[in-house]
Amino acid sequence: MAHSGAQKPVSVLFVCLGNICRSPMAEGVFRSMTKADARVGTTDSAGTGAYHEGSPPDPRTMSVLEENGEMDYDHSARRVRNTDFKDFDYVLAMDHDNLQDLSRLQKRIVKNGGPDAAPAKVMLFGDFGGRQGEEVVDPYYGARDGFTIAYEQMTRFTKGFIEQVLEGLGRVEL
């Protein structure tokens, strides 16, 4: 359930198209960088499409995560659900196309169920990286270096999220 109180952990959903490259990488990096932070609650990732539903992350995603010491990540691709807009405080898109799809879906949910049906903040994850509107290019059809670039972006974006969102909540001792 999404929380608005300052003492409640923040929940985050990362979203790309197929949920096997960018969003699971974002989730893995975010979890690794915030694992000891009591200000963070549920984290997950999903896709706006159902192309790879039930599949594990792309092997290139996993190898880049593992090369960077993130060995305990396990995920099965899933599609975004209507309830995600209520269950997560932040729904963070990897690019403008997915942001547009998420915004349309959220508007439809609110139209049918009212504002309490979808209170999540739907944003571009790249907005936390220091360059407004920065996208993570889908590395799926490219070479492995695209996954390395995505990893570097996810690290920078997560640091920005910690500074801009979590630091505003105050440090909570474990």
N, C-alpha and C positions, 0 to 999 in steps of 0.2 A: 504494500500500500504506500502511495506517495505521502511524504510528510512535509509540512511546511514549518514546523517548529524548529528553532535553532538548536535544540538539544537532540533532535532525532537524526539518525544517520541519513546521508544523502544517497539516493539510489540512481544508478545511471545505466541506460541502455544505449549501446553503440550500434549504428545501422549503416549498412551498405546495400548493394544490390542482391548478391547471392549468399552472403554470410559465410564465405569460406576464405576470404583474403583479408580485406581491410578491417571490417568490424571485429572479427575474432582477434586480429592482431591488436587492435585498439583495446579490446577487453583484456587481453593477456598482459599488455604493458601497464594498463591502468591498475589491474589487480596487483601486479608485482610492485608497483610504486606506492600503493596505498594499503598493502596487506596488514600493516600494523596500525592503521589509522582508524580509530573508533568513530570518526566522523563519516566514514563511508559504510554504507549498508550493501544492499544487493547490487551486483553488477552483472550484466548479461550482454549478449549481442544477438542481432537478428538481421534479416534481409527484407527488402521490400518485395522481392520476388521469391518464388518457391522453387527455383531451378535446382537447388542442391539440398533441399530439405532432408534432414537425417544424416547428411554426409559430414565427415570430419573436415577440419580446415585443410586448405591446400598444403601439400607437403613443403612448399617454399615458405609459406607463413610459419609453419612449425619449425623449420630449420633455422630461420632467422631468429625466432623467439629463443630457441635452444642455444644458438650461438651467443646470445646475450644473457644467458643464465636463467632463462625462464623455462624451466623443465616440467613444471607440474600443471600445465594447462591442458584441459580436456574439454571438448565442445562438440556438439552436433548442431549442424545448421538448422535454423528454423525461420519461419516467416514472422513478420511483425503481426501482433494480435491487437485488437481493439483495446483490450484490457491493459496493454503496455502503457497507454497514455494516462492511466490512473495508477498503475503499479510503480511507475518510475517517476522520479522528480525531473530528471533530464533525459531527453531522447536526442542523441547527438548523431547527426548525419555526416557521412564522409564526403559528400559532394552536393552540389546544388540540385541535381536531378532528384536525388533521394530526399533532400530537404523539401523540395516541392511536393513530392509524393506523400511524405509524412505530414506536411502541413495540410494538404487536401484531405487526407484521412482523418486527421484530428478535427478539422472543421466539420466534416460529415458526422463524426461521433458527437461533437458538441451540439450540432443542429438537431440530432435525434434524441440526445440524452441530457442536454444542458451542460453548462460549464464544468460542473462537478464530475462529469463523465470522462473528462480528458484534461486534467489540470497541468500535465507535464509541460516543461519548457522545452520546446522543439527548436534546436539550434544546429548550426554547423560546428562540428568539433574543431575545425580549423580556426574559428574565431578566437580560440583560447591560445593560439600559437604566436600571437604578436602581429599577424597580418590579417586584417579583417577580410573575410571571404575566402580564405585559403582552403583549397580542396586537396584531398588525397586522391591522386590519379589511380584508377583501377589498374593494378599490376598484373592481373590475370592473364592477359594475352601477350605480355611483354617478357623481357628477360628477368633473371633473378634480382638484378640490381634495383628494379622497381620495388621489390619487397624490402630491400635495405633502406631505400629512400622513405618508404612508408613507415618503417620502424622508427627512423629518425624523427619523422613528423609526429608520430604517436607519442614519442617521448617528450617532445617539445610541447605538444598540445596538453598532455597530462600535467606537466609542470605548470603550465598556465592555468589549467583548471584548478589545481591545488592552490595556487596563489590567488586566483580571482574568486573562487567559490568557497573552498574549504577554509582558507585563512579568514574569510569573513565570518565563519561560524565559530571561530576560536578553537584553540587546541583542547582536546579532551584527553585526559590521562587514561591509559589502559589499566 
